[in-house]
Amino acid sequence: MMDSIKKGAAMRKHIQEKSLTSWNGYLILFVGLVLAFGAIISLILRVKETTLGGPSELIIHLAISAFGFFFLSGMYMLQPNEVALLSLFGDYKGTDRSEGLRWVNPFYAKRKLSLRARTLNTPPLKVNDKRGNPVEIGAAIVWRVEETALAIYNVDDFERFVNVQAEAALRHLASQYAYDDGEDLSQDETTLRAGMDVVANAMRVELHTRFAAAGIDVEDAKLTHLAYAPEIAQVMLRRQQAEAIISARKKIVHGAVSMVEEALQGLSERKIVVLDDERKAAMVSNLLVVLCSDKDAQPVINAGTLYN
């Protein structure tokens, strides 16, 4: 089976672009007009002068005029960033990248193709990220045709090819990264939300690989939409809020412990008051309550001692 696959791949023909130089169309236009209309004018004048030499001369004049119009049919015009692919009875002859009024063999079939940059804005796709969470992701891709022969003759419809491959690349890319940080990820692992630049570079590389068969070059690719799917958006929002609260609490407690330690150390060094372990524990408890509380603490005056 592998031999048959290799044989089929070998038989597949990849047509490479060939350069074809056309003629300047202005000189050809003058010659064609002279042939086409000169013969007609000459025929009219000879008829008026009744000097027409018979049916044979009439046929010659008409043939010259028809040849002139046929000669003019080889003309075409190319704008900047536009090319013409030329073929003769199905045989690809080359690509003309010249600008302005051009002329080639009238038997050549001409197919114009724009080389201007095009933008593909993919609609939001629902895919699963690395953790399996459903997310919505969309991208804007700037691309242009680079190899004209591959774009026309190697794929059936290169615009549809770009749309399908872009969607496939976006789905594959989303499955390689997690949407956001989590306990199951290492600290330096890239995520879709935090590593936009890394993800965009990876997307450009994958798109370039996928578009190579059609001769398409990717100039830029950026994520334009990234969000959790609606069915889990509220749950993930509460999860993010909880993680933010826990992180803030950790910082508050860490700061409070440092402040209590400095307070006890200052009292001990200055010998303002001598505290035993029980009084230290009570002071630490009170300070932590004051420093970590969300509301203003209300002082309680103790008229006695801790031992009464």
N, C-alpha and C positions, 0 to 999 in steps of 0.2 A: 504493500500500500504506500509506503514511504517513497518507493521508486517511482510510482505513478504520480505522486504529488510533485516530486522533483522534476519529472519529465514535463508535467503541465506548467510548472513555473518557468522552465527553460523555454517552452514554446510561447509563453506570453511575451508580447512585443512591447517594449517601452520606447516610444518615439521621443527622441531628443530634439530640441529646437535647433533649427538651421536658419542661418541668416540669408536673406534674399534681398538683393539690391534692385530697386525699381528705377524706371526712367523718370526724368523730370516731365511733369504733365503739361507744362505750358507750351513747349515746342510741339509736343504730340497733339495738343488741342488745335494749334494752328494748322498743322498738316492735315488732321482729320477733317476740320471744317473746310479746308480748301478742296479736299477730295469729295466730301459729301455734297456741298452746295455748289462748288465750281462746276461739277459735271451737270447738275440740274440747270444752273444758269446758262451754261453753254448749250444744253439741249433746247432750252426755251428760245434762245437767240437764233439758233439754226432753224427751228420751226417757223419763227416769224419771218426769217429771210428765205424760207422755202428752199433751203440748201441741205436739208437733211438727206443723208445718203442712203436711206432705206431702213428696213427693220433691223439689219445687223448693227448699224450705227446707233440706233435707239437702244438696243440691248446693251451695247458697250457702255453708253452713258449711264444707263440705269445700274449696270453692274458696278461701275466705278463709284457711283453715289452710294450704293448699298455697302460696298466695301469701306467707304469712308465712315458711314454710321457704325458698321461693325468694328472698325478700327477705334472709334471713340468709345466703344463699350468697355475697353480695357482700362479706362480711367476711373480713378477713385480718389477720395480725399481723406487724409488722416490728420486728426487733431493732436495736440500734445498729449502724451501718455495714452496713446491709442496705437494699436498695431493691426496688421491685416495678415491672416493666415491664408496662404495660397496653395491650392491643390489642383492637379490636372487629372481629371477623370478618376478621382479618389486617391491619387498618389500625392502625398504631402511633399511640396517643393520647398517651402521655407516660410519664414516670417519676416515681413517688411516692417521695420520700425522707423522709417523715414516720416517726416511731417510735410504737410502741404498737399498739393495736387500731384498725384503720381500716376504712372501707367505701366502696365505689364501685359503680357500675352492675353488677348481677349478670351482665349479658351480657359484661362485659369479661373477657378472658382474662388471667390474672395469672401472671407469671413472676418469681420472686424471684432476686436476684443479690447476692452478698456483695461488699462494698467493702473488706474487711479485707486487710491486707498479706499477701502470699503469698511463699514462698521457693522458688526453683528452684535445686537443686544439680545442675549438669550433671556427668555422669560424665566421667572423663578422656578427651579426644579426641586421637587421633594426627594431627597436622598437620605441615606443613613451615613452618619459619620463613623469614625474609627470605633467608637463605643457602641454603635448601633442605634444611637438616638436619631430620630427623624429631624432633619433640618431642611430649610429652604435656602437655596443658593442660586445666584445669577451672576452673569459676567458680561462685560463689554469687550469685544475683540476687534482689533483693527488689523485688517489683512489686505493683501493685494496679490494679483497674479504675477509670478516671477518667471516660471517656465511655461510659455504659451502652448507649446505642443502637448505637454503633459496635461494641462488643464482641459484642452479640447478633445484630445484623442486617447488619453489614458483613463479618463473617467467619463461616465455618461452625462452627468450634469454637475459641474464643479461647484455651483452655488448650493445645491442640495447636499452635495458631499460635505461641504464646509459646515452646514447646519447640523447634520447628523453626527459628524466627528466631533464638533464642539460640544454637543450634548453628552456624548460618550466620554470625552475627556473630563468634563466637569463632574460627572458622576464618579468617575474613577478617582479624581483628585480629592473629592470630598470624603471618600472612604479611606484615604490615607492619613487623614488628620482628625483629631478630636475637635469639637467645636470650641471648648474652653478648658481651662486647667482643671485638674481634679487630683484626688488622692492616688489614683492608679497611674498617673503620669509622672515622669521625671521632671526635674526643675527646668532643664534645658530643652525639653521637647516642644516642637513648634505646634501651635494650634491655629485653627482657622481665624479666630477672632483676634488673637494677639500677634500672629505672624503674617500679616497681610502681604508684606514685601516678599517674604520667602515663598509663600503660597503662590503669589503672582508670577514669580520667576519659574517655579516648578510647572505652573500652568502653561507658560509660554514655551518651555522646552517640550512638554508633551504635545501641545498643539502643533508645534513645528514638525515633530516626528510624524504625527498623524496626517498632516497636510502635505507631506513631501510627495506622496504618490500623485497628487494633483498639481504639483508645481506651485503651491501656495506658500507665501512667506508671511509670517506673523510679526507685525511691527509692535504691537502692544496688546496686553491683556490684563484686565483688572476686575476684581470682584465688585459688583454693584449692589448686590443684595445678599444678606446673610442673617438668618434668624432661625430660631427654633420653630418647628412646625406648630400650628395652632393648638393641636391636641395636647402638647406637653409644655407649651409656652408658660402657662401660669405656674405649673409645678416647678419648672426650672427657674422662674423668677423668684419664687419663694426660697428655693435652694441657694440662689446667689445672694439674696438678702440675708439668709441665715449665715452663710460663710462670711459676709461682710461684718455682721454683728459680732461673730466669734473672733474675727481678726481684730476688730476694734477693742473688744473686751480684753484680749490678750495684751494689747499695748497699754491699756489703762492699768491692768493689774501689774504689769512689769514696771511701769512708771511709779505706781503707788508703793510697791515693795522697795524700789530704789530710794524713794523719798523717806520712807519709814526707817530704812537702814541708816541714811544720812542723819536723820533726826536723833536716833538713839546714839549714834557715834558722836555727834556734837554734844549731846547732854553729858555723855560719859567723859569726853575729853575736857570739857570746861568744868566738870564737877559741879554742875548746877543742882542736880539732885541725884541721889543714889537710889537706884531701882533694883529690887530683887527680881528673880525670875517671874514671880506671879504678877508683880506690877508691870514688868516689861510686856508680858503676854496681854494684860488688859490694855496697855497703851497701844500695842500693835493692833489689837482688834478694833479699838476705837478709831485709830488713824485710817485703817483700811476701809472701815465703814464710811468714814467721811470722804475719803479720796475716791472710792469706787462707786459711791451711790449716784444714781441718776437724779436724785432730788437733794435739795439743801438739807443738811443734817441739823437737827434741833438739839442743842446742848442740854445735858441733864446735870444739875449741880448736886454733887454728893457731899452732904454735910458731915458724914462720918468717914470711915475708912473701909478698905476692902475686907477687913477682918471683923467688922461689926455688922 
